Amino acid sequence: MRLRIEPSSGMPISRQLADQIRSQCVAQALKPGDRVPSVRELARELAVNQNTILHVYERLTAEGWLETRQGSGTFVKVNPGARAHKIAQTQSLLAQLRQAVQQARLLGITSEELHDMLSASMNLETESDTQVERRTL
Amino acid sequence: MTPAIRITNLTKTFGSKPALRSVNLEIPAGATVGLVGANGAGKTTLIKCALGLLRPTSGQCALLDESAWSLSAKAKGRLGYVPQVISLYPWMRVRELIQYTASFYASWNAQLTDRLVREWDIPLDDRVRGLSVGQKQKLAILTAVAYQPDLLILDEPAASLDPQARRQFLQLLVELTEPQQRTVLFSTHIMSDLERVADYVAMMQKGQIIYFGSLEDLKDRTHLSLEDAFLQMQQGVANG
């Protein structure tokens, strides 16, 4: 499970992690039946408070994304709400993009420049986690 | 549950200079608390009073259910402390210092010690005096956590650590703070560290606590990074 934390964002770390795990379930990067790391393992790996990870797992379990099997760990669950979640997330993304385009127009940024900016942001996305971590440290 | 640390109406003055003004703070047992504040805000004085290393001008400090100023040997054995200015016997070899410290504690965890020496690259055969500031800090952290104290207090523990060592230290902290098992209070200027590992944050300004609360609540309410929230809060207090 690849997760990335931006400690200096305004969003609580628990929400950052929950959002990423949900998205990975929707994108099938995490498939039903996959085992996710234990609270302890993930807390250590990310250097994040165990209570925070516990809180994330509890929330995702309550929402039907994860299930705990007694004695064997926490697993990704088939979630009938996944499609609806994807649609809602996509709509929100679209709204954000429209807003960005509008702002670009106001600033006189051309369509070509905007496309370049989008490509640059996408390249930034593929940077390794270590690089991002190093930047945020 | 009794709080691990309870500070009531604590005031401390040095000569005529007030360092702490009527501070009240209760740290729940099992919580990890980050203490932030500008230089001179009173963090180290607060920590030293809480530990019983400085006598309050007025008010009370209690930890582990005892008065900080007259702490029993038993309570001291449950308490781990890493001071901001680290003083370790300079003439000892690192190995000797570890063995010497271990001899005071029945609860010394040799396995954890070996692991940290390995993972943190601690040079056992060097003399303490020859260690770099960062190495001394690592050694001080090791000797404070290896006897598995119930309450761990660290004054800017990560200040001299390089990014890799800081990450390792945070991982250790996370590992040591199994939910509800150990109380940790640490002061820092590195907000991103605090955001990763703390349950609660205490903000200090000019000898007073200007905020104490859950980190998650603070972020949910302000939608700001901790650094911005802190700056804003400081500004708010300054403007009255």
Interface residues (C-beta under 8 A of the other chain):
Chain A: I5 P7 S8 S9 G10 M11 P12 I13 S14 R40 A43 R44 L46 A47 V48 N49 Q50 N51 T52 L54 H55 R134 T136 L137
Chain B: T32 P163 R166 R167 L170 Q171 V174 E175 T177 E178 P179 M191 S192 D193 E195 R196 V197 A198 D199 L215 E216 K219 D220 T222 H223 L224 S225 L226 E227 D228
